[in-house]
């Protein structure tokens, strides 16, 4: 298997990890907010917005890369 065939799978796994980290961070953010640090929670949510903004593009690009020629 050529190395170039591994790239889409690698990117897919990296994206999967990124989404899992986002979910874990959001759980912690909710916990922090429940304890009165709403400003900290909002800052974290703002920082995580980039993941949400880019998610659809990443999914579409991965689908193209993983489509057999």
Protein Blocks (a to p, Z undefined) as FASTA:
>chain_A
ZZklmmmmmmmmmmmmmmmmmmmmmmmmmmmmmnopamlmmmmmmmmmmmmmmmmmmmmm
mmmmmpcZZ
